[in-house]
Each structure stands twice: as C-alpha cells, then as structure tokens.
Amino acid sequence: MRIHEINMSNAEAFKRVFDRHIEVGATAADVDTYLTDNLPASVVRSSMIHTTFLELAQEPSPTFGCGRGSAGLILDFDNEARLKSLRAGSWSFDCL
C-alpha cells in the first residue's frame, strides 16, 4: 500500500472516532475542547478563517509540482463558528 493510502486510511479512522464524540453543528469551542483533550501532541493544527486543518501525517505530495503534502482532517465552520463539515483529506500549501 502506498504511503498516501495508509495516511488517508488513518485519517478516516480518526474521523470515525471524532464523529462519535462531536456532531455537525457543535460550537468551535466544543470542537476545540475535544481536540485539546484528545489529539496526540504530534498533530499540527492550522486554522484559516472558517477552516481548520489537522495534520495527522506528512508525506511527499501526490500532486505533481507540490513539495511536502499533509494528510488529516479538514474541519469547516459556518459564520456562527459551528462545525459545518468534517472530512479526511490531503493538502499541500507549497505547490508551484
């Protein structure tokens, strides 16, 4: 199995655990409390205006022209700071 497939499988497994504890519509504060209490110290959190990225693994990017890639969970929040969606995914911020 390729590294990317393993990392995505691990992200999906973490999402299933997360889904058992936090539902869509939860406040950002509730999500933050859960993550603070339950995330391994190695997980990197990055936030933008309405999106939080939880980097569970680093990998060579599967996208040509990109450097280091990340795999993990992507949390989207609405304008009222409530969880709108959560998905396993991959991203890279250093593409050409």
A tleap script that builds the chain and sets N, CA, C and O, in Angstrom:
source leaprc.protein.ff14SB
mol = sequence {
  NMET ARG ILE HIE GLU ILE ASN MET SER ASN
  ALA GLU ALA PHE LYS ARG VAL PHE ASP ARG
  HIE ILE GLU VAL GLY ALA THR ALA ALA ASP
  VAL ASP THR TYR LEU THR ASP ASN LEU PRO
  ALA SER VAL VAL ARG SER SER MET ILE HIE
  THR THR PHE LEU GLU LEU ALA GLN GLU PRO
  SER PRO THR PHE GLY CYS GLY ARG GLY SER
  ALA GLY LEU ILE LEU ASP PHE ASP ASN GLU
  ALA ARG LEU LYS SER LEU ARG ALA GLY SER
  TRP SER PHE ASP CYS CLEU
}
set mol.1.N position { 0.850 -1.181 0.000 }
set mol.1.CA position { 0.000 0.000 0.000 }
set mol.1.C position { 0.896 1.243 0.000 }
set mol.1.O position { 1.895 1.290 0.717 }
set mol.2.N position { 0.546 2.219 -0.781 }
set mol.2.CA position { 1.313 3.456 -0.847 }
set mol.2.C position { 1.158 4.260 0.436 }
set mol.2.O position { 0.161 4.127 1.145 }
set mol.3.N position { 2.144 5.088 0.727 }
set mol.3.CA position { 2.131 5.924 1.933 }
set mol.3.C position { 0.866 6.773 1.984 }
set mol.3.O position { 0.229 6.871 3.033 }
set mol.4.N position { 0.499 7.386 0.868 }
set mol.4.CA position { -0.686 8.259 0.849 }
set mol.4.C position { -1.951 7.482 1.227 }
set mol.4.O position { -2.780 7.979 1.988 }
set mol.5.N position { -2.097 6.277 0.702 }
set mol.5.CA position { -3.278 5.471 1.018 }
set mol.5.C position { -3.313 5.103 2.494 }
set mol.5.O position { -4.380 5.098 3.108 }
set mol.6.N position { -2.159 4.796 3.068 }
set mol.6.CA position { -2.085 4.484 4.501 }
set mol.6.C position { -2.461 5.707 5.321 }
set mol.6.O position { -3.240 5.611 6.269 }
set mol.7.N position { -1.906 6.861 4.954 }
set mol.7.CA position { -2.205 8.091 5.699 }
set mol.7.C position { -3.683 8.457 5.611 }
set mol.7.O position { -4.275 8.895 6.598 }
set mol.8.N position { -4.278 8.279 4.438 }
set mol.8.CA position { -5.705 8.586 4.286 }
set mol.8.C position { -6.563 7.597 5.074 }
set mol.8.O position { -7.593 7.976 5.632 }
set mol.9.N position { -6.146 6.347 5.120 }
set mol.9.CA position { -6.861 5.349 5.906 }
set mol.9.C position { -6.812 5.710 7.393 }
set mol.9.O position { -7.812 5.580 8.100 }
set mol.10.N position { -5.659 6.158 7.859 }
set mol.10.CA position { -5.533 6.588 9.253 }
set mol.10.C position { -6.387 7.822 9.534 }
set mol.10.O position { -6.981 7.933 10.606 }
set mol.11.N position { -6.451 8.743 8.584 }
set mol.11.CA position { -7.285 9.938 8.748 }
set mol.11.C position { -8.762 9.555 8.824 }
set mol.11.O position { -9.503 10.107 9.637 }
set mol.12.N position { -9.191 8.622 7.988 }
set mol.12.CA position { -10.587 8.153 8.027 }
set mol.12.C position { -10.899 7.490 9.371 }
set mol.12.O position { -11.990 7.665 9.912 }
set mol.13.N position { -9.946 6.735 9.905 }
set mol.13.CA position { -10.146 6.085 11.204 }
set mol.13.C position { -10.292 7.138 12.307 }
set mol.13.O position { -11.149 7.005 13.181 }
set mol.14.N position { -9.464 8.176 12.269 }
set mol.14.CA position { -9.584 9.231 13.270 }
set mol.14.C position { -10.905 9.973 13.117 }
set mol.14.O position { -11.518 10.361 14.112 }
set mol.15.N position { -11.350 10.173 11.877 }
set mol.15.CA position { -12.636 10.836 11.638 }
set mol.15.C position { -13.782 10.045 12.268 }
set mol.15.O position { -14.689 10.629 12.861 }
set mol.16.N position { -13.743 8.721 12.139 }
set mol.16.CA position { -14.799 7.900 12.731 }
set mol.16.C position { -14.843 8.067 14.253 }
set mol.16.O position { -15.926 8.126 14.836 }
set mol.17.N position { -13.691 8.142 14.889 }
set mol.17.CA position { -13.639 8.373 16.342 }
set mol.17.C position { -14.189 9.759 16.658 }
set mol.17.O position { -14.999 9.914 17.571 }
set mol.18.N position { -13.755 10.758 15.914 }
set mol.18.CA position { -14.215 12.133 16.109 }
set mol.18.C position { -15.730 12.213 15.974 }
set mol.18.O position { -16.399 12.856 16.782 }
set mol.19.N position { -16.273 11.550 14.939 }
set mol.19.CA position { -17.718 11.583 14.676 }
set mol.19.C position { -18.536 11.005 15.838 }
set mol.19.O position { -19.688 11.391 16.032 }
set mol.20.N position { -17.956 10.096 16.598 }
set mol.20.CA position { -18.668 9.523 17.747 }
set mol.20.C position { -18.794 10.504 18.904 }
set mol.20.O position { -19.642 10.328 19.778 }
set mol.21.N position { -17.961 11.530 18.915 }
set mol.21.CA position { -17.927 12.459 20.043 }
set mol.21.C position { -18.417 13.870 19.714 }
set mol.21.O position { -18.938 14.570 20.583 }
set mol.22.N position { -18.250 14.277 18.475 }
set mol.22.CA position { -18.618 15.635 18.064 }
set mol.22.C position { -19.500 15.549 16.831 }
set mol.22.O position { -19.162 14.870 15.862 }
set mol.23.N position { -20.639 16.245 16.870 }
set mol.23.CA position { -21.567 16.235 15.733 }
set mol.23.C position { -21.485 17.534 14.952 }
set mol.23.O position { -21.065 18.564 15.479 }
set mol.24.N position { -21.890 17.475 13.689 }
set mol.24.CA position { -22.031 18.683 12.890 }
set mol.24.C position { -22.974 19.611 13.644 }
set mol.24.O position { -23.999 19.170 14.164 }
set mol.25.N position { -22.633 20.889 13.705 }
set mol.25.CA position { -23.425 21.863 14.449 }
set mol.25.C position { -22.806 22.203 15.799 }
set mol.25.O position { -23.226 23.163 16.445 }
set mol.26.N position { -21.812 21.429 16.234 }
set mol.26.CA position { -21.132 21.729 17.502 }
set mol.26.C position { -20.416 23.069 17.393 }
set mol.26.O position { -19.985 23.470 16.312 }
set mol.27.N position { -20.294 23.749 18.519 }
set mol.27.CA position { -19.597 25.043 18.504 }
set mol.27.C position { -18.100 24.826 18.322 }
set mol.27.O position { -17.564 23.765 18.641 }
set mol.28.N position { -17.446 25.850 17.804 }
set mol.28.CA position { -15.991 25.785 17.648 }
set mol.28.C position { -15.319 25.578 18.999 }
set mol.28.O position { -14.295 24.900 19.080 }
set mol.29.N position { -15.878 26.153 20.061 }
set mol.29.CA position { -15.317 25.982 21.402 }
set mol.29.C position { -15.400 24.521 21.844 }
set mol.29.O position { -14.452 23.998 22.429 }
set mol.30.N position { -16.533 23.855 21.567 }
set mol.30.CA position { -16.675 22.440 21.915 }
set mol.30.C position { -15.690 21.577 21.119 }
set mol.30.O position { -15.089 20.650 21.660 }
set mol.31.N position { -15.535 21.892 19.838 }
set mol.31.CA position { -14.586 21.162 18.999 }
set mol.31.C position { -13.168 21.370 19.536 }
set mol.31.O position { -12.395 20.418 19.650 }
set mol.32.N position { -12.835 22.612 19.862 }
set mol.32.CA position { -11.501 22.911 20.374 }
set mol.32.C position { -11.219 22.162 21.678 }
set mol.32.O position { -10.124 21.631 21.866 }
set mol.33.N position { -12.202 22.120 22.572 }
set mol.33.CA position { -12.034 21.395 23.835 }
set mol.33.C position { -11.790 19.914 23.568 }
set mol.33.O position { -10.895 19.315 24.164 }
set mol.34.N position { -12.580 19.324 22.677 }
set mol.34.CA position { -12.398 17.910 22.351 }
set mol.34.C position { -11.001 17.661 21.774 }
set mol.34.O position { -10.314 16.723 22.176 }
set mol.35.N position { -10.593 18.510 20.831 }
set mol.35.CA position { -9.287 18.317 20.201 }
set mol.35.C position { -8.153 18.495 21.204 }
set mol.35.O position { -7.192 17.726 21.191 }
set mol.36.N position { -8.253 19.492 22.065 }
set mol.36.CA position { -7.220 19.716 23.075 }
set mol.36.C position { -7.074 18.509 23.991 }
set mol.36.O position { -5.963 18.132 24.366 }
set mol.37.N position { -8.190 17.913 24.342 }
set mol.37.CA position { -8.178 16.768 25.261 }
set mol.37.C position { -7.804 15.451 24.591 }
set mol.37.O position { -7.370 14.524 25.275 }
set mol.38.N position { -7.961 15.343 23.269 }
set mol.38.CA position { -7.840 14.036 22.622 }
set mol.38.C position { -6.823 13.907 21.501 }
set mol.38.O position { -6.551 12.793 21.051 }
set mol.39.N position { -6.259 15.000 21.043 }
set mol.39.CA position { -5.293 14.894 19.951 }
set mol.39.C position { -3.917 14.530 20.477 }
set mol.39.O position { -3.498 15.034 21.520 }
set mol.40.N position { -3.216 13.668 19.776 }
set mol.40.CA position { -1.813 13.422 20.134 }
set mol.40.C position { -1.013 14.718 19.969 }
set mol.40.O position { -1.344 15.555 19.129 }
set mol.41.N position { 0.016 14.872 20.755 }
set mol.41.CA position { 0.828 16.096 20.707 }
set mol.41.C position { 1.477 16.312 19.343 }
set mol.41.O position { 1.827 17.441 18.998 }
set mol.42.N position { 1.639 15.245 18.567 }
set mol.42.CA position { 2.308 15.354 17.271 }
set mol.42.C position { 1.418 15.956 16.176 }
set mol.42.O position { 1.916 16.306 15.106 }
set mol.43.N position { 0.123 16.080 16.426 }
set mol.43.CA position { -0.793 16.604 15.409 }
set mol.43.C position { -0.646 18.121 15.325 }
set mol.43.O position { -0.691 18.826 16.333 }
set mol.44.N position { -0.469 18.603 14.098 }
set mol.44.CA position { -0.320 20.038 13.860 }
set mol.44.C position { -1.670 20.605 13.461 }
set mol.44.O position { -2.332 20.087 12.562 }
set mol.45.N position { -2.080 21.693 14.148 }
set mol.45.CA position { -3.341 22.362 13.810 }
set mol.45.C position { -3.013 23.672 13.112 }
set mol.45.O position { -2.183 24.452 13.580 }
set mol.46.N position { -3.677 23.901 11.987 }
set mol.46.CA position { -3.558 25.158 11.258 }
set mol.46.C position { -4.961 25.656 10.984 }
set mol.46.O position { -5.828 24.886 10.571 }
set mol.47.N position { -5.187 26.931 11.209 }
set mol.47.CA position { -6.531 27.473 11.001 }
set mol.47.C position { -6.508 28.637 10.028 }
set mol.47.O position { -5.578 29.445 10.012 }
set mol.48.N position { -7.556 28.701 9.216 }
set mol.48.CA position { -7.827 29.838 8.355 }
set mol.48.C position { -9.149 30.425 8.852 }
set mol.48.O position { -9.585 30.083 9.951 }
set mol.49.N position { -9.778 31.271 8.101 }
set mol.49.CA position { -10.976 31.959 8.575 }
set mol.49.C position { -12.064 30.985 9.013 }
set mol.49.O position { -12.546 31.090 10.141 }
set mol.50.N position { -12.461 30.059 8.179 }
set mol.50.CA position { -13.542 29.129 8.507 }
set mol.50.C position { -13.109 27.668 8.406 }
set mol.50.O position { -13.950 26.769 8.421 }
set mol.51.N position { -11.819 27.432 8.303 }
set mol.51.CA position { -11.331 26.068 8.107 }
set mol.51.C position { -10.175 25.775 9.055 }
set mol.51.O position { -9.293 26.608 9.260 }
set mol.52.N position { -10.197 24.578 9.625 }
set mol.52.CA position { -9.085 24.093 10.448 }
set mol.52.C position { -8.558 22.817 9.824 }
set mol.52.O position { -9.327 21.922 9.472 }
set mol.53.N position { -7.260 22.738 9.690 }
set mol.53.CA position { -6.589 21.552 9.163 }
set mol.53.C position { -5.891 20.846 10.323 }
set mol.53.O position { -5.141 21.468 11.075 }
set mol.54.N position { -6.138 19.559 10.463 }
set mol.54.CA position { -5.457 18.743 11.466 }
set mol.54.C position { -4.511 17.817 10.719 }
set mol.54.O position { -4.942 16.833 10.117 }
set mol.55.N position { -3.241 18.128 10.759 }
set mol.55.CA position { -2.249 17.339 10.035 }
set mol.55.C position { -1.859 16.118 10.860 }
set mol.55.O position { -1.167 16.230 11.872 }
set mol.56.N position { -2.312 14.961 10.413 }
set mol.56.CA position { -2.012 13.712 11.097 }
set mol.56.C position { -0.749 13.069 10.549 }
set mol.56.O position { -0.114 12.274 11.242 }
set mol.57.N position { -0.371 13.400 9.312 }
set mol.57.CA position { 0.826 12.815 8.701 }
set mol.57.C position { 1.381 13.750 7.643 }
set mol.57.O position { 0.641 14.486 6.990 }
set mol.58.N position { 2.692 13.710 7.484 }
set mol.58.CA position { 3.367 14.397 6.396 }
set mol.58.C position { 3.811 13.340 5.403 }
set mol.58.O position { 4.130 12.211 5.776 }
set mol.59.N position { 3.826 13.723 4.134 }
set mol.59.CA position { 4.161 12.772 3.080 }
set mol.59.C position { 4.629 13.537 1.864 }
set mol.59.O position { 4.367 14.734 1.747 }
set mol.60.N position { 5.318 12.867 0.958 }
set mol.60.CA position { 5.581 13.513 -0.322 }
set mol.60.C position { 4.226 13.780 -0.979 }
set mol.60.O position { 3.349 12.916 -0.960 }
set mol.61.N position { 4.052 14.944 -1.548 }
set mol.61.CA position { 2.758 15.269 -2.140 }
set mol.61.C position { 2.458 14.346 -3.317 }
set mol.61.O position { 3.329 14.111 -4.155 }
set mol.62.N position { 1.219 13.813 -3.391 }
set mol.62.CA position { 0.829 13.007 -4.544 }
set mol.62.C position { 0.546 13.868 -5.784 }
set mol.62.O position { 0.310 13.338 -6.869 }
set mol.63.N position { 0.573 15.199 -5.615 }
set mol.63.CA position { 0.283 16.125 -6.710 }
set mol.63.C position { 1.585 16.626 -7.322 }
set mol.63.O position { 2.435 17.166 -6.613 }
set mol.64.N position { 1.748 16.453 -8.627 }
set mol.64.CA position { 2.950 16.897 -9.313 }
set mol.64.C position { 3.122 18.401 -9.128 }
set mol.64.O position { 2.158 19.160 -9.230 }
set mol.65.N position { 4.337 18.821 -8.860 }
set mol.65.CA position { 4.637 20.238 -8.707 }
set mol.65.C position { 4.504 20.734 -7.283 }
set mol.65.O position { 4.768 21.905 -7.010 }
set mol.66.N position { 4.104 19.875 -6.381 }
set mol.66.CA position { 3.976 20.250 -4.977 }
set mol.66.C position { 5.080 19.565 -4.179 }
set mol.66.O position { 5.540 18.480 -4.535 }
set mol.67.N position { 5.489 20.202 -3.114 }
set mol.67.CA position { 6.519 19.631 -2.254 }
set mol.67.C position { 5.905 18.719 -1.224 }
set mol.67.O position { 5.261 17.727 -1.565 }
set mol.68.N position { 6.101 19.051 0.032 }
set mol.68.CA position { 5.577 18.245 1.138 }
set mol.68.C position { 4.058 18.316 1.162 }
set mol.68.O position { 3.470 19.387 1.010 }
set mol.69.N position { 3.445 17.185 1.350 }
set mol.69.CA position { 1.999 17.120 1.471 }
set mol.69.C position { 1.612 16.767 2.890 }
set mol.69.O position { 2.446 16.336 3.687 }
set mol.70.N position { 0.356 16.951 3.196 }
set mol.70.CA position { -0.183 16.620 4.511 }
set mol.70.C position { -1.459 15.815 4.312 }
set mol.70.O position { -2.181 15.989 3.330 }
set mol.71.N position { -1.717 14.933 5.264 }
set mol.71.CA position { -2.963 14.173 5.276 }
set mol.71.C position { -3.554 14.288 6.664 }
set mol.71.O position { -2.832 14.269 7.660 }
set mol.72.N position { -4.864 14.406 6.726 }
set mol.72.CA position { -5.509 14.528 8.025 }
set mol.72.C position { -6.970 14.867 7.884 }
set mol.72.O position { -7.650 14.394 6.974 }
set mol.73.N position { -7.449 15.696 8.798 }
set mol.73.CA position { -8.855 16.092 8.802 }
set mol.73.C position { -8.977 17.567 8.453 }
set mol.73.O position { -8.140 18.388 8.827 }
set mol.74.N position { -10.032 17.876 7.734 }
set mol.74.CA position { -10.349 19.255 7.369 }
set mol.74.C position { -11.709 19.564 7.973 }
set mol.74.O position { -12.706 18.922 7.642 }
set mol.75.N position { -11.744 20.553 8.862 }
set mol.75.CA position { -12.973 20.950 9.551 }
set mol.75.C position { -13.403 22.305 9.012 }
set mol.75.O position { -12.615 23.251 9.014 }
set mol.76.N position { -14.635 22.409 8.556 }
set mol.76.CA position { -15.183 23.668 8.061 }
set mol.76.C position { -16.230 24.177 9.044 }
set mol.76.O position { -17.061 23.413 9.534 }
set mol.77.N position { -16.178 25.480 9.325 }
set mol.77.CA position { -17.101 26.123 10.252 }
set mol.77.C position { -17.915 27.176 9.517 }
set mol.77.O position { -17.438 27.780 8.556 }
set mol.78.N position { -19.156 27.398 9.974 }
set mol.78.CA position { -20.001 28.414 9.360 }
set mol.78.C position { -19.723 29.776 9.994 }
set mol.78.O position { -18.828 29.901 10.830 }
set mol.79.N position { -20.483 30.788 9.602 }
set mol.79.CA position { -20.276 32.150 10.109 }
set mol.79.C position { -20.566 32.289 11.602 }
set mol.79.O position { -20.109 33.242 12.234 }
set mol.80.N position { -21.315 31.354 12.166 }
set mol.80.CA position { -21.618 31.374 13.597 }
set mol.80.C position { -20.632 30.517 14.387 }
set mol.80.O position { -20.862 30.232 15.562 }
set mol.81.N position { -19.535 30.104 13.750 }
set mol.81.CA position { -18.484 29.288 14.371 }
set mol.81.C position { -19.022 27.938 14.842 }
set mol.81.O position { -18.666 27.458 15.919 }
set mol.82.N position { -19.878 27.336 14.028 }
set mol.82.CA position { -20.372 25.989 14.294 }
set mol.82.C position { -19.823 25.052 13.216 }
set mol.82.O position { -19.677 25.437 12.056 }
set mol.83.N position { -19.528 23.834 13.615 }
set mol.83.CA position { -18.970 22.854 12.691 }
set mol.83.C position { -19.969 22.569 11.575 }
set mol.83.O position { -21.091 22.126 11.825 }
set mol.84.N position { -19.549 22.827 10.356 }
set mol.84.CA position { -20.401 22.623 9.187 }
set mol.84.C position { -20.099 21.289 8.515 }
set mol.84.O position { -21.012 20.608 8.048 }
set mol.85.N position { -18.832 20.916 8.465 }
set mol.85.CA position { -18.461 19.638 7.858 }
set mol.85.C position { -17.082 19.219 8.350 }
set mol.85.O position { -16.285 20.028 8.823 }
set mol.86.N position { -16.840 17.932 8.219 }
set mol.86.CA position { -15.569 17.334 8.611 }
set mol.86.C position { -15.270 16.244 7.605 }
set mol.86.O position { -16.129 15.415 7.305 }
set mol.87.N position { -14.056 16.242 7.084 }
set mol.87.CA position { -13.697 15.215 6.110 }
set mol.87.C position { -12.214 14.887 6.220 }
set mol.87.O position { -11.402 15.730 6.601 }
set mol.88.N position { -11.883 13.666 5.884 }
set mol.88.CA position { -10.492 13.286 5.735 }
set mol.88.C position { -10.022 13.828 4.395 }
set mol.88.O position { -10.774 13.820 3.420 }
set mol.89.N position { -8.802 14.292 4.344 }
set mol.89.CA position { -8.312 14.844 3.094 }
set mol.89.C position { -6.805 15.015 3.106 }
set mol.89.O position { -6.128 14.698 4.084 }
set mol.90.N position { -6.307 15.515 2.012 }
set mol.90.CA position { -4.882 15.804 1.903 }
set mol.90.C position { -4.734 17.185 1.269 }
set mol.90.O position { -5.621 17.658 0.558 }
set mol.91.N position { -3.611 17.811 1.537 }
set mol.91.CA position { -3.374 19.158 1.036 }
set mol.91.C position { -1.884 19.420 0.989 }
set mol.91.O position { -1.079 18.715 1.595 }
set mol.92.N position { -1.544 20.474 0.237 }
set mol.92.CA position { -0.170 20.974 0.175 }
set mol.92.C position { -0.263 22.458 -0.080 }
set mol.92.O position { -1.014 22.913 -0.942 }
set mol.93.N position { 0.509 23.203 0.681 }
set mol.93.CA position { 0.477 24.662 0.529 }
set mol.93.C position { 1.704 25.179 -0.207 }
set mol.93.O position { 1.889 26.392 -0.308 }
set mol.94.N position { 2.547 24.292 -0.723 }
set mol.94.CA position { 3.754 24.752 -1.396 }
set mol.94.C position { 3.823 24.279 -2.851 }
set mol.94.O position { 4.875 23.845 -3.321 }
set mol.95.N position { 2.696 24.367 -3.556 }
set mol.95.CA position { 2.668 23.982 -4.965 }
set mol.95.C position { 3.207 25.121 -5.834 }
set mol.95.O position { 3.127 26.295 -5.473 }
set mol.96.N position { 3.751 24.742 -6.981 }
set mol.96.CA position { 4.264 25.758 -7.912 }
set mol.96.C position { 3.153 26.579 -8.493 }
set mol.96.O position { 3.404 27.478 -9.294 }
savepdb mol mol.pdb
quit
